[in-house]
Amino acid sequence: MGVSADKPEIQQRFIDKFELTFPMISDTDKSIIVEYGAREVLGVTAKRSTFLIDPRGMIARVWTKVKIKGHAEEVVDAIRELSAASGGAD
């Protein structure tokens, strides 16, 4: 799932534009961003960044300055690597 500080209507335009197939959470009060330390990781509020969260709820990987084209495949590969390293299945 995705999280952004944008309002739901802005998220929906983004979902539609890029034909996303996963849910988005609107974090307008930035509580999720703060909880995961995204501000501290980036030095500013997360902007087009991806945080891969492991099954324990810990940040396993961070991508900053994300370019949308090809990024989903990169994240899926990282999920597979994380799953393989932890002995899980795809």
C-alpha positions as CSV (number, residue, x, y, z in Angstrom):
1,M,0.0,0.0,0.0
2,G,1.1,3.6,-0.4
3,V,1.0,6.4,2.1
4,S,1.2,10.1,1.3
5,A,0.4,13.3,3.0
6,D,-1.9,14.3,0.2
7,K,-5.6,14.6,0.5
8,P,-7.6,11.6,-0.8
9,E,-8.8,13.4,-4.0
10,I,-5.2,14.3,-4.9
11,Q,-4.2,10.7,-4.3
12,Q,-7.0,9.4,-6.5
13,R,-5.8,11.6,-9.4
14,F,-2.3,10.1,-8.9
15,I,-3.7,6.5,-8.7
16,D,-5.7,7.1,-11.9
17,K,-2.8,8.8,-13.8
18,F,-0.4,6.0,-13.1
19,E,-3.0,3.1,-13.0
20,L,-1.9,2.0,-9.5
21,T,-3.4,-1.3,-8.3
22,F,-2.8,-0.9,-4.6
23,P,-4.5,1.1,-1.9
24,M,-3.3,4.5,-0.8
25,I,-3.5,5.9,2.7
26,S,-4.0,9.6,3.2
27,D,-1.7,10.7,6.0
28,T,-2.6,14.4,6.1
29,D,-1.6,14.8,9.7
30,K,1.8,13.0,8.9
31,S,1.4,10.7,11.8
32,I,2.5,7.6,9.8
33,I,5.4,9.6,8.2
34,V,6.6,10.6,11.7
35,E,6.0,7.1,13.2
36,Y,8.3,5.5,10.6
37,G,10.9,8.3,10.9
38,A,10.5,9.3,7.3
39,R,11.4,12.9,8.1
40,E,14.5,11.8,9.9
41,V,15.6,9.5,7.1
42,L,15.2,12.1,4.4
43,G,15.8,15.3,6.4
44,V,12.4,16.6,5.1
45,T,8.9,15.3,4.7
46,A,9.0,12.2,2.4
47,K,8.5,13.2,-1.3
48,R,8.2,10.4,-3.9
49,S,10.1,8.1,-1.7
50,T,9.5,4.4,-1.0
51,F,9.9,2.7,2.3
52,L,9.8,-1.1,2.3
53,I,8.4,-2.3,5.6
54,D,9.3,-5.8,6.7
55,P,6.9,-8.2,8.5
56,R,8.1,-6.9,11.9
57,G,7.1,-3.4,10.9
58,M,10.7,-2.2,10.5
59,I,12.0,-0.2,7.5
60,A,13.9,-2.7,5.4
61,R,14.8,-0.5,2.5
62,V,14.5,3.2,1.4
63,W,14.4,4.6,-2.1
64,T,14.6,8.4,-2.4
65,K,14.0,10.6,-5.4
66,V,11.7,7.9,-6.9
67,K,11.0,7.9,-10.6
68,I,7.7,6.2,-11.2
69,K,8.6,4.4,-14.4
70,G,10.2,1.0,-13.5
71,H,10.0,1.6,-9.8
72,A,7.3,-0.9,-9.1
73,E,9.5,-3.7,-10.6
74,E,12.4,-2.6,-8.5
75,V,10.3,-2.7,-5.3
76,V,8.9,-6.2,-6.2
77,D,12.5,-7.4,-6.7
78,A,13.4,-6.1,-3.3
79,I,10.4,-7.8,-1.7
80,R,11.4,-11.0,-3.3
81,E,15.0,-10.6,-1.9
82,L,13.6,-9.8,1.5
83,S,11.3,-12.8,1.4
84,A,14.1,-15.1,0.3
85,A,16.5,-13.8,3.0
86,S,13.9,-14.5,5.6
87,G,13.0,-18.0,4.3
88,G,9.6,-16.9,3.1
89,A,7.8,-17.7,-0.2
90,D,6.9,-15.2,-2.9
